[in-house]
Amino acid sequence: MKSTVSSKGQITLPAALREKLGLGTGTAVRFELRGGGVLVRKGAGGVHPVDQVFGRLKLAKPVDELLDEMRGPRPVPTRRSRSRRKR
């Protein structure tokens, strides 16, 4: 498989390669120089600590309700009337 570098320095990975490696839109890749060539690896390296725990917290109430309990109720938005411009 081969590809050509564009004027912007971009390349297109062949579809068969993307499918085999599970590379979809937005998948991070890492480039490593190896013996006169480049190795492309799936993933950008370490996983961010927040990503490791995302979705694991089970809450008894919705977040907005918990925040209202901690901060107090949010003020009710008031509707501003537009003043007419005099000509």
N, C-alpha and C positions, 0 to 999 in steps of 0.2 A: 504494500500500500504506500502511496505517496501523496504529497500535497505540495502546493506552491505558496511561498510567502508573498502576501499582498504588499502594496506600497505603504500600508499602515503597519506592517509588521505582523499581520494576522495570518493564521493558517486555519484550514478547515480539517477537522479530524474526520476521516472516512466513517460513514454511517455504521458499517459493520464493526469497526473498532469501538465506536461510542456505545453500540448495543452490547457488545461483549463485556465491556468494562462498566456498564451501567451509568454512563455519563449522560445526564440530562441537562436541560437548560438550567443554568445557575449553579451547576456542580463545580466546586473549586478544584483546581489542579495545581500541582507543584512541579516545578522544573528543576532538574538536577543535572549539572554538567558531569559527564562520565566519559572518560577516555576519548576525547575528540567528538563526542556526540551528546545528545540530550536525552534524559530519561524523564518521561512524563508520568507522574503518579496521581492517582485519584486522592482528593482531600488536600487541604491546605496545611497539613501538619497536625498539630495538637488541636483538640477540641476545646472550645471556649468553656470555662467552668459553668457559666449560666446555661449553655446548651446541654450540659450533662444532667442538669436537674430540671430542665424545662418540662412542665406538665406533670410533675410528680406530686406537687402540693395539692392536697385535697382540702377544700374549704367548706365550712358548714354553711356559709352565707355568700352571696355575691360580693365581689370586691367593692363595688360602690357602697353597699350597705355597711361593710366593715370600716371603710374610710369615713363614712358619716358618723359612725359610733366613735371613732378616734378623734375626728376633727370637729364634730358637731355638724348639724344639717347644713347643706349648701344653701346660700341665699337664693330666693326665687328671682329669676331674671325679670327686670322691669322693662316694659316696652316704651321706648323713647318715641315721642312724637316728633316728626320732622317739622322744623319751622320753615315757613315759606319765605323765600327770598324776595325782598321788595326790589322792584326795578326802578 
